[in-house]
C-alpha cells in the first residue's frame, strides 16, 4: 500500500479519484496472489468502486495477439511444471494449465495447424520452458518474446478498457489457483 500511496502522490491523485481497481487474478504464487488480490479488493470495497480482475496468462499473451501462430505464456510453477495456456489470434485455445514440459509439448503438437506454424513463448518462465521443451523436439519455429520479462500492467488496463464485461464489486471474487498450496498438499 506504501507503493500505491507513492504512485498516487506522483500522479497528483487521491484514492477518491479512482473509478475502478484492477489486478491480475492468477495463476501465480499463493502469497503474491493473496497479498495483491487482498489489497485490490480492500481498496475497491473501501472506495465503493468496481474491482476488475483479469487472468495473468491472458495479460501475458495479449500483446502478441497479432502473432502469426501460437502464443504460449509461461510462468515457472516450480516442481518442473509451468502455469500456461495456448493462444492463437488473441483467443485462448486451452484451459489454464499447471503442466509439465512433456504435456505442453504434446498439447503443442495437437494444436499446430501445420508443422511449420510459428510459436512464441512469453512470460517470466519462457526461457526455462524453451530449454525444457528441447528434450521433446521443440520446433525450430519456436522463439522467445524479447519483452517476456516485462510487467503487464498496461495490457491489464487495455484488456479491461476493451472488455464488454460489466465490472462490479463482487465480494466472492478471488484469485485463480491451479494447484493446491504446499501446506494443503503436505497435510494429506
Secondary structure, DSSP 8 states (H G I E B T S, - for coil): -HHHHHHHHHHT--GGG-SEEEEE--SS-HHHHHHHHHHHHHHHHHHT-EEEEE-HHHHHHHTTTT-SEEEEEEEEEETTEEEEEEEETTEE-S--EEEEHHHHHHHHHHH-SSTT-EEEEESTTHHHHHHHHGGGT--TTEEE-TTTTS--HHHHHHHHHH--------TT-----SS--HHHHHT-
